[in-house]
Amino acid sequence: MNLLLILLLWWGARTTEELPVQQLRERYGAVLNKQLSAHQMLDWLRSSGGHRAIDYAYLGATEALMARDAWNPWTKWEYLQRSMATISRAVAMDPEDAEIRFLRFCIQHYVPAWLGMSDHLQEDRQHILAALRQQQLAPGDPLRQNIIRFLLESGRCTDAEEQWLTAQLR
């Protein structure tokens, strides 16, 4: 009986640990650079048991990478649907988080429009730009710089937004 209690307490403590956000970013970057497989990242995220909005955002973004890497069209579709549901859950949990909005924006930017899964591009872009203007991400923060570069390269900003973003890189 005591052993069972110890195991339950250990498992509960293990699954409620919060992953440092920087560690999420670094591992996700490793997947993007193909230094770590999306499958390994997915297993790591699921085993960590994180329940914060940012955990779900990176889980959804990783599921999108699983869709990218799958060869079977049906498997791609299933991962993409799962990804959209997971990242939408993250946005619903914390709609003001620029990083979460950015992850969804990136996914939807690359999803073909004809699939009908790119509905939030404008909304997310506006939230991200507002967060940048309000300096929710510090000017020297590498994440801020990456977001600005991606927005500029995406071609989804107005001329005025591009001018403002370009000025932020200086």
N, C-alpha and C positions, 0 to 999 in steps of 0.2 A: 504494500500500500504506500509506504514512504517513497519507494522508488518511482512509482507512478506519479506521485505528487511532485517529486523533484523533476521528472521528465516534463510534466505539464508546465511547471514554472519555467524551466529552461526554454522550452519551445515558445512559450508566450513572450519571454524576454527577447528571444532571438528574432521573432517575427515583428516585433514592434520597434526595433532599432531603426532610427532614421538615417538614411544614407546622406552623407554630405553632398550638397548640390554640386560642388566642384567635382566630386568623384563621378557623379552622373554625367556631367559635361565631358569630362576627360574620356570616360569609357565610350560615350556616344561618339565622340570625335574619333576614337580608335576604330569604331565600326565604320564610320564614314570613310576613313582612310584605309579600310580593309586590313587593319592590323589585328582586329578582333572580329569574329563572325557575328552577324546579327543574332544567330541562334544562341551563341554563348551569352550575349548581352541579355537576350530575352530570358534565358534560364537564370542569370544572375539577378535580374530585376524581380522575377517571380519569386525566387528564393529569399530575397531580402524582405519581402512582406511590407513594403512601404505603402502607406495609405494617404499620403499627401497629394495634393493636386499636381505638384511638380513630378512626383513619382509616376503618376498616371500619364502625364504628358510625355515623359521619356519612354514609358512603356508603349504608348500609342505611336510615337515616332519610330521606335524600334520595330514595331509590327509593320509599319509602312516600309521599312528597309527589308523586312522579310518578304513583303510583296514584291519589292524591286528585284530581289535575288531569286525568287521562285521561278521555275521554268514552266510549270503547268499553269495555264490561264485561269483555271478554276481556283487553284490554290492562291494565285495572285489576288483574285477577286475577294476570296475569303479573308485573307490577311488585310487587304485594304479596307474592307468593311469593318473588321474588328478594330483596325487602327483608327478609323474615323469615330467609331463609338467610344473608344477609350479616350481619345484626345478631346472629344466633345464633353466627356465626363469631367476631365481636368479643367476645361474652360468653365464649365458650370460650377465647379467647386471654387474657382478663383478667377473670375472674369477680368480682373484688373491686372493680372500678372503678365507683364510684357513678354517674358521668356516663354510662357505657355502659349500665348498668342503667336509668337514668332515660330515656334515649332509647328503649330497648325498651319500657319501661313506657308512655311517651307514645303510641307507635305502637299498642300492643295495647289501650290505653284507648279509642282511637277506632275500632278495627276491630270490626265487629259480631260479637258472641259466636257467632252461628250459623255463622260461617265457620270456627270451630275454630282460630283463630290467636291466641287470647288466653290461652294456657295458663300464662304466666309472671307474670301480674299480681301474685299474692300473693307469690310468691318474690322478684320484683324489688322490690316494696314493702318487704318485710322487709330485704333487702340495703341498700336506700336508707336506710331508717330507722336501721339499725345504723351505716351510714357517717356519718349526720348525728350520731348520739349519740356516736360516737367522734371526731367533729370532723375527719373526713378532708377536709372542706371547711371552711375557716376561717369563723367566724361573720360576718365582714363581706363575704365573697365573694358577689358578685351571683348567681353560679350557685346557691349554697346557697339564697339567698332565692327565686329562681325555682323551684327544686325544691320548696321548702316550700309556696309559693303553689299550685303545680300540684297537689301532693298534697292540699292542703286543698280545692281546687276540684273535684278528681276525684270526691269522695264515696266513695272506696274505702278510707278509713282507719276504724279503730274510733274510738269516742268518746275513749278514753284517748289514742290516737295524735294525734287532732285537737287535743286540749288541749295536749299536749306541743309539737306543731308550732306552734300559735298562740303559745305562750309563747316560742318561738325567734324569732319575728318582732319581738318587743318589744325 
